[in-house]
Amino acid sequence: MTNSWGQPDRYLNDSLSSAKSARLADPRLRDHWTFGVSRRICPGILVAQREIWLAVTKMLWAFDLAEVPGHPVDLNEYDGASGRSPVPFEITLRPRFSEVVEVMDGAERASTG
């Protein structure tokens, strides 16, 4: 299945994502406490979540993510150190189209002024 841009919807309804949890209004009900909880919650949580969203969507727009041959990714194993962090794994990033490098370099030059 593809979206209106002709890209596969492989990231939607992924049982391994915490998208449903991230949309919960009450942060105490989420599956992670990266930004704290209750009185100790980070005052910049809304800005941080939007910045993370922008960074991740830019990566998904620009690159195909693939397993490194001989190094399978298993997201069912957790390191136990920080709640829902999977054990480290390796992936490769392949540009989705030839102009990715130009676009990313232009964005970096614009941001550094």
Gaussian input, Z-matrix of N, CA and C with variables (Angstrom, degrees):
# hf/3-21g

backbone

0 1
 N
 C     1     B1
 C     2     B2     1     A1
 N     3     B3     2     A2     1     D1
 C     4     B4     3     A3     2     D2
 C     5     B5     4     A4     3     D3
 N     6     B6     5     A5     4     D4
 C     7     B7     6     A6     5     D5
 C     8     B8     7     A7     6     D6
 N     9     B9     8     A8     7     D7
 C    10    B10     9     A9     8     D8
 C    11    B11    10    A10     9     D9
 N    12    B12    11    A11    10    D10
 C    13    B13    12    A12    11    D11
 C    14    B14    13    A13    12    D12
 N    15    B15    14    A14    13    D13
 C    16    B16    15    A15    14    D14
 C    17    B17    16    A16    15    D15
 N    18    B18    17    A17    16    D16
 C    19    B19    18    A18    17    D17
 C    20    B20    19    A19    18    D18
 N    21    B21    20    A20    19    D19
 C    22    B22    21    A21    20    D20
 C    23    B23    22    A22    21    D21
 N    24    B24    23    A23    22    D22
 C    25    B25    24    A24    23    D23
 C    26    B26    25    A25    24    D24
 N    27    B27    26    A26    25    D25
 C    28    B28    27    A27    26    D26
 C    29    B29    28    A28    27    D27
 N    30    B30    29    A29    28    D28
 C    31    B31    30    A30    29    D29
 C    32    B32    31    A31    30    D30
 N    33    B33    32    A32    31    D31
 C    34    B34    33    A33    32    D32
 C    35    B35    34    A34    33    D33
 N    36    B36    35    A35    34    D34
 C    37    B37    36    A36    35    D35
 C    38    B38    37    A37    36    D36
 N    39    B39    38    A38    37    D37
 C    40    B40    39    A39    38    D38
 C    41    B41    40    A40    39    D39
 N    42    B42    41    A41    40    D40
 C    43    B43    42    A42    41    D41
 C    44    B44    43    A43    42    D42
 N    45    B45    44    A44    43    D43
 C    46    B46    45    A45    44    D44
 C    47    B47    46    A46    45    D45
 N    48    B48    47    A47    46    D46
 C    49    B49    48    A48    47    D47
 C    50    B50    49    A49    48    D48
 N    51    B51    50    A50    49    D49
 C    52    B52    51    A51    50    D50
 C    53    B53    52    A52    51    D51
 N    54    B54    53    A53    52    D52
 C    55    B55    54    A54    53    D53
 C    56    B56    55    A55    54    D54
 N    57    B57    56    A56    55    D55
 C    58    B58    57    A57    56    D56
 C    59    B59    58    A58    57    D57
 N    60    B60    59    A59    58    D58
 C    61    B61    60    A60    59    D59
 C    62    B62    61    A61    60    D60
 N    63    B63    62    A62    61    D61
 C    64    B64    63    A63    62    D62
 C    65    B65    64    A64    63    D63
 N    66    B66    65    A65    64    D64
 C    67    B67    66    A66    65    D65
 C    68    B68    67    A67    66    D66
 N    69    B69    68    A68    67    D67
 C    70    B70    69    A69    68    D68
 C    71    B71    70    A70    69    D69
 N    72    B72    71    A71    70    D70
 C    73    B73    72    A72    71    D71
 C    74    B74    73    A73    72    D72
 N    75    B75    74    A74    73    D73
 C    76    B76    75    A75    74    D74
 C    77    B77    76    A76    75    D75
 N    78    B78    77    A77    76    D76
 C    79    B79    78    A78    77    D77
 C    80    B80    79    A79    78    D78
 N    81    B81    80    A80    79    D79
 C    82    B82    81    A81    80    D80
 C    83    B83    82    A82    81    D81
 N    84    B84    83    A83    82    D82
 C    85    B85    84    A84    83    D83
 C    86    B86    85    A85    84    D84
 N    87    B87    86    A86    85    D85
 C    88    B88    87    A87    86    D86
 C    89    B89    88    A88    87    D87
 N    90    B90    89    A89    88    D88
 C    91    B91    90    A90    89    D89
 C    92    B92    91    A91    90    D90
 N    93    B93    92    A92    91    D91
 C    94    B94    93    A93    92    D92
 C    95    B95    94    A94    93    D93
 N    96    B96    95    A95    94    D94
 C    97    B97    96    A96    95    D95
 C    98    B98    97    A97    96    D96
 N    99    B99    98    A98    97    D97
 C   100   B100    99    A99    98    D98
 C   101   B101   100   A100    99    D99
 N   102   B102   101   A101   100   D100
 C   103   B103   102   A102   101   D101
 C   104   B104   103   A103   102   D102
 N   105   B105   104   A104   103   D103
 C   106   B106   105   A105   104   D104
 C   107   B107   106   A106   105   D105
 N   108   B108   107   A107   106   D106
 C   109   B109   108   A108   107   D107
 C   110   B110   109   A109   108   D108
 N   111   B111   110   A110   109   D109
 C   112   B112   111   A111   110   D110
 C   113   B113   112   A112   111   D111
 N   114   B114   113   A113   112   D112
 C   115   B115   114   A114   113   D113
 C   116   B116   115   A115   114   D114
 N   117   B117   116   A116   115   D115
 C   118   B118   117   A117   116   D116
 C   119   B119   118   A118   117   D117
 N   120   B120   119   A119   118   D118
 C   121   B121   120   A120   119   D119
 C   122   B122   121   A121   120   D120
 N   123   B123   122   A122   121   D121
 C   124   B124   123   A123   122   D122
 C   125   B125   124   A124   123   D123
 N   126   B126   125   A125   124   D124
 C   127   B127   126   A126   125   D125
 C   128   B128   127   A127   126   D126
 N   129   B129   128   A128   127   D127
 C   130   B130   129   A129   128   D128
 C   131   B131   130   A130   129   D129
 N   132   B132   131   A131   130   D130
 C   133   B133   132   A132   131   D131
 C   134   B134   133   A133   132   D132
 N   135   B135   134   A134   133   D133
 C   136   B136   135   A135   134   D134
 C   137   B137   136   A136   135   D135
 N   138   B138   137   A137   136   D136
 C   139   B139   138   A138   137   D137
 C   140   B140   139   A139   138   D138
 N   141   B141   140   A140   139   D139
 C   142   B142   141   A141   140   D140
 C   143   B143   142   A142   141   D141
 N   144   B144   143   A143   142   D142
 C   145   B145   144   A144   143   D143
 C   146   B146   145   A145   144   D144
 N   147   B147   146   A146   145   D145
 C   148   B148   147   A147   146   D146
 C   149   B149   148   A148   147   D147
 N   150   B150   149   A149   148   D148
 C   151   B151   150   A150   149   D149
 C   152   B152   151   A151   150   D150
 N   153   B153   152   A152   151   D151
 C   154   B154   153   A153   152   D152
 C   155   B155   154   A154   153   D153
 N   156   B156   155   A155   154   D154
 C   157   B157   156   A156   155   D155
 C   158   B158   157   A157   156   D156
 N   159   B159   158   A158   157   D157
 C   160   B160   159   A159   158   D158
 C   161   B161   160   A160   159   D159
 N   162   B162   161   A161   160   D160
 C   163   B163   162   A162   161   D161
 C   164   B164   163   A163   162   D162
 N   165   B165   164   A164   163   D163
 C   166   B166   165   A165   164   D164
 C   167   B167   166   A166   165   D165
 N   168   B168   167   A167   166   D166
 C   169   B169   168   A168   167   D167
 C   170   B170   169   A169   168   D168
 N   171   B171   170   A170   169   D169
 C   172   B172   171   A171   170   D170
 C   173   B173   172   A172   171   D171
 N   174   B174   173   A173   172   D172
 C   175   B175   174   A174   173   D173
 C   176   B176   175   A175   174   D174
 N   177   B177   176   A176   175   D175
 C   178   B178   177   A177   176   D176
 C   179   B179   178   A178   177   D177
 N   180   B180   179   A179   178   D178
 C   181   B181   180   A180   179   D179
 C   182   B182   181   A181   180   D180
 N   183   B183   182   A182   181   D181
 C   184   B184   183   A183   182   D182
 C   185   B185   184   A184   183   D183
 N   186   B186   185   A185   184   D184
 C   187   B187   186   A186   185   D185
 C   188   B188   187   A187   186   D186
 N   189   B189   188   A188   187   D187
 C   190   B190   189   A189   188   D188
 C   191   B191   190   A190   189   D189
 N   192   B192   191   A191   190   D190
 C   193   B193   192   A192   191   D191
 C   194   B194   193   A193   192   D192
 N   195   B195   194   A194   193   D193
 C   196   B196   195   A195   194   D194
 C   197   B197   196   A196   195   D195
 N   198   B198   197   A197   196   D196
 C   199   B199   198   A198   197   D197
 C   200   B200   199   A199   198   D198
 N   201   B201   200   A200   199   D199
 C   202   B202   201   A201   200   D200
 C   203   B203   202   A202   201   D201
 N   204   B204   203   A203   202   D202
 C   205   B205   204   A204   203   D203
 C   206   B206   205   A205   204   D204
 N   207   B207   206   A206   205   D205
 C   208   B208   207   A207   206   D206
 C   209   B209   208   A208   207   D207
 N   210   B210   209   A209   208   D208
 C   211   B211   210   A210   209   D209
 C   212   B212   211   A211   210   D210
 N   213   B213   212   A212   211   D211
 C   214   B214   213   A213   212   D212
 C   215   B215   214   A214   213   D213
 N   216   B216   215   A215   214   D214
 C   217   B217   216   A216   215   D215
 C   218   B218   217   A217   216   D216
 N   219   B219   218   A218   217   D217
 C   220   B220   219   A219   218   D218
 C   221   B221   220   A220   219   D219
 N   222   B222   221   A221   220   D220
 C   223   B223   222   A222   221   D221
 C   224   B224   223   A223   222   D222
 N   225   B225   224   A224   223   D223
 C   226   B226   225   A225   224   D224
 C   227   B227   226   A226   225   D225
 N   228   B228   227   A227   226   D226
 C   229   B229   228   A228   227   D227
 C   230   B230   229   A229   228   D228
 N   231   B231   230   A230   229   D229
 C   232   B232   231   A231   230   D230
 C   233   B233   232   A232   231   D231
 N   234   B234   233   A233   232   D232
 C   235   B235   234   A234   233   D233
 C   236   B236   235   A235   234   D234
 N   237   B237   236   A236   235   D235
 C   238   B238   237   A237   236   D236
 C   239   B239   238   A238   237   D237
 N   240   B240   239   A239   238   D238
 C   241   B241   240   A240   239   D239
 C   242   B242   241   A241   240   D240
 N   243   B243   242   A242   241   D241
 C   244   B244   243   A243   242   D242
 C   245   B245   244   A244   243   D243
 N   246   B246   245   A245   244   D244
 C   247   B247   246   A246   245   D245
 C   248   B248   247   A247   246   D246
 N   249   B249   248   A248   247   D247
 C   250   B250   249   A249   248   D248
 C   251   B251   250   A250   249   D249
 N   252   B252   251   A251   250   D250
 C   253   B253   252   A252   251   D251
 C   254   B254   253   A253   252   D252
 N   255   B255   254   A254   253   D253
 C   256   B256   255   A255   254   D254
 C   257   B257   256   A256   255   D255
 N   258   B258   257   A257   256   D256
 C   259   B259   258   A258   257   D257
 C   260   B260   259   A259   258   D258
 N   261   B261   260   A260   259   D259
 C   262   B262   261   A261   260   D260
 C   263   B263   262   A262   261   D261
 N   264   B264   263   A263   262   D262
 C   265   B265   264   A264   263   D263
 C   266   B266   265   A265   264   D264
 N   267   B267   266   A266   265   D265
 C   268   B268   267   A267   266   D266
 C   269   B269   268   A268   267   D267
 N   270   B270   269   A269   268   D268
 C   271   B271   270   A270   269   D269
 C   272   B272   271   A271   270   D270
 N   273   B273   272   A272   271   D271
 C   274   B274   273   A273   272   D272
 C   275   B275   274   A274   273   D273
 N   276   B276   275   A275   274   D274
 C   277   B277   276   A276   275   D275
 C   278   B278   277   A277   276   D276
 N   279   B279   278   A278   277   D277
 C   280   B280   279   A279   278   D278
 C   281   B281   280   A280   279   D279
 N   282   B282   281   A281   280   D280
 C   283   B283   282   A282   281   D281
 C   284   B284   283   A283   282   D282
 N   285   B285   284   A284   283   D283
 C   286   B286   285   A285   284   D284
 C   287   B287   286   A286   285   D285
 N   288   B288   287   A287   286   D286
 C   289   B289   288   A288   287   D287
 C   290   B290   289   A289   288   D288
 N   291   B291   290   A290   289   D289
 C   292   B292   291   A291   290   D290
 C   293   B293   292   A292   291   D291
 N   294   B294   293   A293   292   D292
 C   295   B295   294   A294   293   D293
 C   296   B296   295   A295   294   D294
 N   297   B297   296   A296   295   D295
 C   298   B298   297   A297   296   D296
 C   299   B299   298   A298   297   D297
 N   300   B300   299   A299   298   D298
 C   301   B301   300   A300   299   D299
 C   302   B302   301   A301   300   D300
 N   303   B303   302   A302   301   D301
 C   304   B304   303   A303   302   D302
 C   305   B305   304   A304   303   D303
 N   306   B306   305   A305   304   D304
 C   307   B307   306   A306   305   D305
 C   308   B308   307   A307   306   D306
 N   309   B309   308   A308   307   D307
 C   310   B310   309   A309   308   D308
 C   311   B311   310   A310   309   D309
 N   312   B312   311   A311   310   D310
 C   313   B313   312   A312   311   D311
 C   314   B314   313   A313   312   D312
 N   315   B315   314   A314   313   D313
 C   316   B316   315   A315   314   D314
 C   317   B317   316   A316   315   D315
 N   318   B318   317   A317   316   D316
 C   319   B319   318   A318   317   D317
 C   320   B320   319   A319   318   D318
 N   321   B321   320   A320   319   D319
 C   322   B322   321   A321   320   D320
 C   323   B323   322   A322   321   D321
 N   324   B324   323   A323   322   D322
 C   325   B325   324   A324   323   D323
 C   326   B326   325   A325   324   D324
 N   327   B327   326   A326   325   D325
 C   328   B328   327   A327   326   D326
 C   329   B329   328   A328   327   D327
 N   330   B330   329   A329   328   D328
 C   331   B331   330   A330   329   D329
 C   332   B332   331   A331   330   D330
 N   333   B333   332   A332   331   D331
 C   334   B334   333   A333   332   D332
 C   335   B335   334   A334   333   D333
 N   336   B336   335   A335   334   D334
 C   337   B337   336   A336   335   D335
 C   338   B338   337   A337   336   D336

   B1=1.4426
   B2=1.5232
   B3=1.3394
   B4=1.4535
   B5=1.5258
   B6=1.3253
   B7=1.4573
   B8=1.5226
   B9=1.3324
   B10=1.4644
   B11=1.5285
   B12=1.3406
   B13=1.4574
   B14=1.5234
   B15=1.3268
   B16=1.4499
   B17=1.5061
   B18=1.3414
   B19=1.4564
   B20=1.5280
   B21=1.3199
   B22=1.4718
   B23=1.5175
   B24=1.3088
   B25=1.4643
   B26=1.5199
   B27=1.3164
   B28=1.4584
   B29=1.5210
   B30=1.3352
   B31=1.4521
   B32=1.5275
   B33=1.3285
   B34=1.4567
   B35=1.5193
   B36=1.3023
   B37=1.4627
   B38=1.5259
   B39=1.3119
   B40=1.4612
   B41=1.5257
   B42=1.3344
   B43=1.4636
   B44=1.5225
   B45=1.3323
   B46=1.4609
   B47=1.5246
   B48=1.3323
   B49=1.4700
   B50=1.5146
   B51=1.3073
   B52=1.4564
   B53=1.5239
   B54=1.3293
   B55=1.4562
   B56=1.5226
   B57=1.3165
   B58=1.4642
   B59=1.5226
   B60=1.3039
   B61=1.4567
   B62=1.5242
   B63=1.3161
   B64=1.4636
   B65=1.5211
   B66=1.3298
   B67=1.4623
   B68=1.5260
   B69=1.3038
   B70=1.4609
   B71=1.5353
   B72=1.3102
   B73=1.4596
   B74=1.5321
   B75=1.3169
   B76=1.4673
   B77=1.5265
   B78=1.3544
   B79=1.4623
   B80=1.5213
   B81=1.3346
   B82=1.4692
   B83=1.5141
   B84=1.3386
   B85=1.4622
   B86=1.5271
   B87=1.3246
   B88=1.4633
   B89=1.5265
   B90=1.3305
   B91=1.4638
   B92=1.5289
   B93=1.3198
   B94=1.4683
   B95=1.5194
   B96=1.3191
   B97=1.4576
   B98=1.5194
   B99=1.3099
   B100=1.4516
   B101=1.5235
   B102=1.3163
   B103=1.4594
   B104=1.5209
   B105=1.3098
   B106=1.4534
   B107=1.5235
   B108=1.3174
   B109=1.4554
   B110=1.5276
   B111=1.2999
   B112=1.4576
   B113=1.5295
   B114=1.3218
   B115=1.4639
   B116=1.5170
   B117=1.3123
   B118=1.4693
   B119=1.5245
   B120=1.3354
   B121=1.4573
   B122=1.5303
   B123=1.2898
   B124=1.4585
   B125=1.5309
   B126=1.3201
   B127=1.4670
   B128=1.5286
   B129=1.3159
   B130=1.4637
   B131=1.5163
   B132=1.3374
   B133=1.4627
   B134=1.5289
   B135=1.3187
   B136=1.4655
   B137=1.5230
   B138=1.3256
   B139=1.4595
   B140=1.5297
   B141=1.3276
   B142=1.4652
   B143=1.5236
   B144=1.3247
   B145=1.4601
   B146=1.5205
   B147=1.3127
   B148=1.4663
   B149=1.5315
   B150=1.3334
   B151=1.4625
   B152=1.5258
   B153=1.3218
   B154=1.4671
   B155=1.5207
   B156=1.3385
   B157=1.4695
   B158=1.5302
   B159=1.3377
   B160=1.4541
   B161=1.5268
   B162=1.3217
   B163=1.4735
   B164=1.5263
   B165=1.3245
   B166=1.4671
   B167=1.5219
   B168=1.3315
   B169=1.4622
   B170=1.5220
   B171=1.3405
   B172=1.4648
   B173=1.5343
   B174=1.3369
   B175=1.4689
   B176=1.5269
   B177=1.3379
   B178=1.4645
   B179=1.5276
   B180=1.3346
   B181=1.4617
   B182=1.5301
   B183=1.3275
   B184=1.4554
   B185=1.5254
   B186=1.3363
   B187=1.4606
   B188=1.5257
   B189=1.3294
   B190=1.4650
   B191=1.5191
   B192=1.3091
   B193=1.4559
   B194=1.5156
   B195=1.3209
   B196=1.4586
   B197=1.5264
   B198=1.3268
   B199=1.4656
   B200=1.5157
   B201=1.3176
   B202=1.4550
   B203=1.5381
   B204=1.3360
   B205=1.4677
   B206=1.5276
   B207=1.3253
   B208=1.4535
   B209=1.5166
   B210=1.3309
   B211=1.4613
   B212=1.5242
   B213=1.3326
   B214=1.4663
   B215=1.5313
   B216=1.3148
   B217=1.4638
   B218=1.5204
   B219=1.3271
   B220=1.4602
   B221=1.5269
   B222=1.3278
   B223=1.4578
   B224=1.5202
   B225=1.3260
   B226=1.4618
   B227=1.5241
   B228=1.3343
   B229=1.4620
   B230=1.5258
   B231=1.3331
   B232=1.4568
   B233=1.5132
   B234=1.3352
   B235=1.4586
   B236=1.5236
   B237=1.3213
   B238=1.4541
   B239=1.5150
   B240=1.3280
   B241=1.4588
   B242=1.5288
   B243=1.3071
   B244=1.4708
   B245=1.5259
   B246=1.2806
   B247=1.4638
   B248=1.5130
   B249=1.3203
   B250=1.4524
   B251=1.5282
   B252=1.3160
   B253=1.4625
   B254=1.5222
   B255=1.3449
   B256=1.4613
   B257=1.5246
   B258=1.3360
   B259=1.4592
   B260=1.5311
   B261=1.3301
   B262=1.4688
   B263=1.5288
   B264=1.3254
   B265=1.4658
   B266=1.5208
   B267=1.3251
   B268=1.4592
   B269=1.5221
   B270=1.3398
   B271=1.4575
   B272=1.5221
   B273=1.3077
   B274=1.4559
   B275=1.5261
   B276=1.3225
   B277=1.4546
   B278=1.5188
   B279=1.3333
   B280=1.4628
   B281=1.5218
   B282=1.3316
   B283=1.4669
   B284=1.5358
   B285=1.3247
   B286=1.4644
   B287=1.5246
   B288=1.3414
   B289=1.4519
   B290=1.5226
   B291=1.3225
   B292=1.4650
   B293=1.5276
   B294=1.3121
   B295=1.4535
   B296=1.5248
   B297=1.3257
   B298=1.4629
   B299=1.5302
   B300=1.3038
   B301=1.4651
   B302=1.5260
   B303=1.3334
   B304=1.4621
   B305=1.5266
   B306=1.3150
   B307=1.4620
   B308=1.5205
   B309=1.3291
   B310=1.4613
   B311=1.5275
   B312=1.3398
   B313=1.4730
   B314=1.5190
   B315=1.3296
   B316=1.4592
   B317=1.5133
   B318=1.3343
   B319=1.4662
   B320=1.5206
   B321=1.3284
   B322=1.4669
   B323=1.5278
   B324=1.3355
   B325=1.4620
   B326=1.5274
   B327=1.3234
   B328=1.4746
   B329=1.5304
   B330=1.3229
   B331=1.4669
   B332=1.5291
   B333=1.3237
   B334=1.4766
   B335=1.5236
   B336=1.3089
   B337=1.4480
   B338=1.4481
   A1=108.52
   A2=116.04
   A3=120.12
   A4=110.31
   A5=115.94
   A6=120.72
   A7=109.59
   A8=117.53
   A9=121.26
   A10=112.76
   A11=118.25
   A12=121.47
   A13=111.95
   A14=116.94
   A15=120.99
   A16=114.27
   A17=118.17
   A18=122.17
   A19=109.72
   A20=118.08
   A21=119.78
   A22=112.22
   A23=116.15
   A24=122.29
   A25=110.85
   A26=117.83
   A27=121.17
   A28=113.77
   A29=117.94
   A30=119.49
   A31=113.03
   A32=116.73
   A33=119.82
   A34=109.93
   A35=116.70
   A36=123.11
   A37=112.59
   A38=116.56
   A39=121.73
   A40=108.57
   A41=116.70
   A42=119.86
   A43=112.77
   A44=117.83
   A45=120.68
   A46=112.99
   A47=117.14
   A48=118.80
   A49=110.15
   A50=115.06
   A51=119.18
   A52=109.76
   A53=117.38
   A54=121.25
   A55=111.79
   A56=117.72
   A57=120.11
   A58=109.84
   A59=116.92
   A60=121.55
   A61=111.12
   A62=118.03
   A63=122.01
   A64=111.92
   A65=117.86
   A66=120.92
   A67=113.49
   A68=117.75
   A69=119.74
   A70=110.30
   A71=116.53
   A72=120.58
   A73=112.04
   A74=116.56
   A75=121.18
   A76=108.69
   A77=118.86
   A78=120.61
   A79=113.95
   A80=118.02
   A81=119.88
   A82=112.22
   A83=117.80
   A84=121.61
   A85=112.65
   A86=117.31
   A87=120.83
   A88=111.21
   A89=116.11
   A90=120.29
   A91=112.59
   A92=117.50
   A93=121.21
   A94=108.49
   A95=115.49
   A96=121.20
   A97=109.52
   A98=116.15
   A99=121.69
   A100=112.05
   A101=116.55
   A102=120.74
   A103=112.41
   A104=117.28
   A105=121.34
   A106=111.13
   A107=115.43
   A108=120.98
   A109=108.80
   A110=116.46
   A111=123.74
   A112=111.15
   A113=117.77
   A114=121.56
   A115=112.80
   A116=116.66
   A117=121.31
   A118=113.08
   A119=117.89
   A120=119.69
   A121=110.21
   A122=116.18
   A123=122.58
   A124=109.80
   A125=118.23
   A126=119.54
   A127=112.96
   A128=117.14
   A129=120.81
   A130=113.53
   A131=118.16
   A132=121.78
   A133=112.71
   A134=118.01
   A135=120.01
   A136=111.63
   A137=117.35
   A138=121.06
   A139=109.69
   A140=116.96
   A141=121.24
   A142=111.13
   A143=117.48
   A144=120.14
   A145=111.28
   A146=117.59
   A147=120.44
   A148=111.38
   A149=117.27
   A150=120.44
   A151=111.10
   A152=116.83
   A153=120.53
   A154=109.69
   A155=116.37
   A156=121.16
   A157=110.34
   A158=117.40
   A159=120.87
   A160=111.77
   A161=117.46
   A162=120.86
   A163=111.17
   A164=117.10
   A165=120.60
   A166=110.84
   A167=118.13
   A168=119.36
   A169=111.45
   A170=117.22
   A171=119.16
   A172=110.32
   A173=116.72
   A174=119.50
   A175=111.26
   A176=116.99
   A177=120.16
   A178=111.50
   A179=116.93
   A180=121.23
   A181=110.70
   A182=116.12
   A183=120.86
   A184=114.66
   A185=117.64
   A186=119.58
   A187=113.10
   A188=114.37
   A189=121.52
   A190=105.99
   A191=117.03
   A192=121.82
   A193=108.48
   A194=117.32
   A195=121.03
   A196=110.26
   A197=115.23
   A198=120.61
   A199=110.13
   A200=115.77
   A201=121.19
   A202=106.41
   A203=117.69
   A204=119.01
   A205=111.40
   A206=116.07
   A207=121.50
   A208=114.23
   A209=117.33
   A210=122.53
   A211=109.41
   A212=117.80
   A213=119.66
   A214=112.12
   A215=114.99
   A216=121.99
   A217=108.21
   A218=116.71
   A219=121.50
   A220=108.34
   A221=116.21
   A222=120.31
   A223=112.66
   A224=117.44
   A225=120.72
   A226=112.25
   A227=117.08
   A228=121.02
   A229=109.00
   A230=116.06
   A231=120.98
   A232=110.12
   A233=115.83
   A234=119.54
   A235=112.66
   A236=118.24
   A237=121.12
   A238=114.28
   A239=117.73
   A240=120.21
   A241=112.93
   A242=116.80
   A243=117.78
   A244=112.16
   A245=116.44
   A246=119.69
   A247=113.70
   A248=118.21
   A249=122.45
   A250=112.48
   A251=118.64
   A252=121.28
   A253=110.37
   A254=117.31
   A255=118.58
   A256=109.99
   A257=115.58
   A258=118.35
   A259=107.82
   A260=118.14
   A261=120.23
   A262=111.99
   A263=114.75
   A264=120.70
   A265=108.53
   A266=115.31
   A267=121.11
   A268=109.67
   A269=115.89
   A270=121.81
   A271=108.42
   A272=116.28
   A273=120.88
   A274=107.85
   A275=115.53
   A276=121.58
   A277=107.87
   A278=116.01
   A279=120.97
   A280=108.06
   A281=117.57
   A282=119.53
   A283=110.51
   A284=116.22
   A285=121.35
   A286=112.01
   A287=116.93
   A288=120.83
   A289=108.73
   A290=117.15
   A291=121.43
   A292=113.87
   A293=119.11
   A294=121.23
   A295=114.22
   A296=119.04
   A297=121.69
   A298=111.33
   A299=117.48
   A300=120.80
   A301=110.10
   A302=117.53
   A303=120.96
   A304=111.21
   A305=116.51
   A306=120.90
   A307=110.60
   A308=117.37
   A309=121.15
   A310=110.77
   A311=118.53
   A312=121.21
   A313=110.48
   A314=117.40
   A315=120.32
   A316=111.92
   A317=117.06
   A318=120.52
   A319=110.46
   A320=117.33
   A321=119.98
   A322=110.91
   A323=116.99
   A324=120.03
   A325=110.93
   A326=116.60
   A327=120.62
   A328=111.21
   A329=116.76
   A330=119.13
   A331=112.47
   A332=117.33
   A333=119.92
   A334=111.79
   A335=116.20
   A336=122.73
   A337=117.36
   D1=143.52
   D2=-179.47
   D3=-125.40
   D4=159.64
   D5=177.56
   D6=-90.47
   D7=-172.60
   D8=-175.92
   D9=-66.90
   D10=-16.06
   D11=177.64
   D12=-93.17
   D13=3.74
   D14=179.80
   D15=80.80
   D16=9.36
   D17=179.77
   D18=-94.29
   D19=148.07
   D20=179.23
   D21=-66.04
   D22=144.59
   D23=179.22
   D24=-88.88
   D25=40.53
   D26=-174.11
   D27=-68.52
   D28=-16.89
   D29=-178.21
   D30=-97.29
   D31=-7.71
   D32=179.50
   D33=-84.29
   D34=144.57
   D35=178.60
   D36=56.82
   D37=32.75
   D38=177.70
   D39=-77.60
   D40=121.41
   D41=-177.08
   D42=-65.16
   D43=-17.86
   D44=-179.13
   D45=-90.12
   D46=-8.80
   D47=179.89
   D48=-86.60
   D49=160.62
   D50=178.17
   D51=-108.35
   D52=32.80
   D53=-177.11
   D54=-60.10
   D55=-41.70
   D56=179.27
   D57=-65.57
   D58=-41.33
   D59=179.86
   D60=-64.66
   D61=-38.47
   D62=-177.80
   D63=-67.01
   D64=-24.31
   D65=-178.82
   D66=-87.01
   D67=-3.72
   D68=-179.44
   D69=-68.40
   D70=131.63
   D71=-178.59
   D72=-66.43
   D73=-34.39
   D74=-179.25
   D75=-91.54
   D76=107.28
   D77=-176.75
   D78=-61.12
   D79=-20.57
   D80=179.27
   D81=-68.81
   D82=-18.12
   D83=-179.14
   D84=-93.77
   D85=-2.46
   D86=-178.62
   D87=-74.33
   D88=163.53
   D89=-178.27
   D90=-87.79
   D91=6.82
   D92=175.40
   D93=-148.40
   D94=159.98
   D95=178.78
   D96=-129.58
   D97=44.34
   D98=-178.44
   D99=-56.53
   D100=-37.08
   D101=-176.90
   D102=-102.02
   D103=17.97
   D104=-179.86
   D105=83.34
   D106=-172.94
   D107=-178.79
   D108=-155.71
   D109=156.23
   D110=175.56
   D111=61.32
   D112=-134.93
   D113=-178.01
   D114=-62.49
   D115=-27.43
   D116=-174.29
   D117=-94.21
   D118=12.75
   D119=-178.96
   D120=-68.57
   D121=144.48
   D122=-178.73
   D123=-63.39
   D124=127.72
   D125=179.91
   D126=-67.82
   D127=-17.99
   D128=179.63
   D129=-98.91
   D130=20.22
   D131=-175.00
   D132=-56.63
   D133=-41.42
   D134=-177.80
   D135=-66.70
   D136=-41.37
   D137=177.61
   D138=-66.18
   D139=-44.82
   D140=-178.49
   D141=-62.29
   D142=-43.29
   D143=179.81
   D144=-63.37
   D145=-39.04
   D146=178.64
   D147=-68.49
   D148=-38.04
   D149=177.51
   D150=-65.61
   D151=-41.54
   D152=176.90
   D153=-62.26
   D154=-43.87
   D155=178.44
   D156=-57.19
   D157=-46.84
   D158=-179.98
   D159=-62.58
   D160=-43.04
   D161=-179.48
   D162=-64.24
   D163=-45.81
   D164=-178.02
   D165=-67.93
   D166=-43.30
   D167=-179.51
   D168=-66.33
   D169=-34.17
   D170=176.57
   D171=-65.10
   D172=-40.91
   D173=177.36
   D174=-62.81
   D175=-43.95
   D176=-179.39
   D177=-68.00
   D178=-31.89
   D179=176.80
   D180=-67.81
   D181=-40.59
   D182=-171.28
   D183=-89.16
   D184=-28.88
   D185=-170.42
   D186=-130.91
   D187=148.22
   D188=165.35
   D189=-91.66
   D190=133.86
   D191=178.27
   D192=-99.44
   D193=133.45
   D194=-178.24
   D195=-140.08
   D196=151.63
   D197=175.83
   D198=-67.77
   D199=147.71
   D200=172.59
   D201=-80.46
   D202=128.14
   D203=-179.46
   D204=-54.37
   D205=132.17
   D206=-179.89
   D207=86.08
   D208=-3.14
   D209=179.44
   D210=-129.37
   D211=76.77
   D212=-176.58
   D213=-65.35
   D214=148.03
   D215=178.13
   D216=-94.72
   D217=125.09
   D218=177.53
   D219=-123.52
   D220=102.68
   D221=-177.87
   D222=-85.40
   D223=6.66
   D224=177.05
   D225=-89.53
   D226=-11.93
   D227=178.56
   D228=-98.56
   D229=131.86
   D230=-179.65
   D231=-117.62
   D232=151.25
   D233=-177.90
   D234=-80.40
   D235=-15.54
   D236=177.64
   D237=76.72
   D238=-4.55
   D239=-176.53
   D240=-82.89
   D241=-33.21
   D242=-174.93
   D243=-139.99
   D244=49.64
   D245=174.96
   D246=79.31
   D247=-96.58
   D248=-172.24
   D249=-110.43
   D250=33.46
   D251=179.89
   D252=-88.02
   D253=121.42
   D254=177.01
   D255=-70.32
   D256=159.05
   D257=175.88
   D258=-63.04
   D259=151.51
   D260=-178.58
   D261=-57.39
   D262=144.52
   D263=178.62
   D264=-144.94
   D265=164.38
   D266=-179.15
   D267=-110.21
   D268=140.11
   D269=173.49
   D270=-137.82
   D271=164.57
   D272=172.67
   D273=-113.28
   D274=147.71
   D275=176.05
   D276=-109.85
   D277=122.52
   D278=178.70
   D279=-115.18
   D280=125.11
   D281=178.84
   D282=-56.00
   D283=137.35
   D284=-179.66
   D285=-74.71
   D286=-28.37
   D287=179.45
   D288=-149.72
   D289=163.91
   D290=-170.09
   D291=-67.07
   D292=-25.07
   D293=-176.60
   D294=-86.16
   D295=3.80
   D296=-177.13
   D297=-56.64
   D298=-45.77
   D299=-177.43
   D300=-63.00
   D301=-42.68
   D302=178.63
   D303=-61.17
   D304=-46.44
   D305=-178.44
   D306=-63.52
   D307=-45.74
   D308=-178.91
   D309=-65.51
   D310=-41.87
   D311=177.90
   D312=-63.91
   D313=-41.63
   D314=178.99
   D315=-63.35
   D316=-40.34
   D317=178.12
   D318=-65.32
   D319=-38.79
   D320=179.69
   D321=-67.27
   D322=-42.25
   D323=178.72
   D324=-63.34
   D325=-39.65
   D326=-179.96
   D327=-66.84
   D328=-35.23
   D329=-177.11
   D330=-78.50
   D331=-25.12
   D332=-179.93
   D333=-92.05
   D334=-6.73
   D335=170.83
   D336=69.87

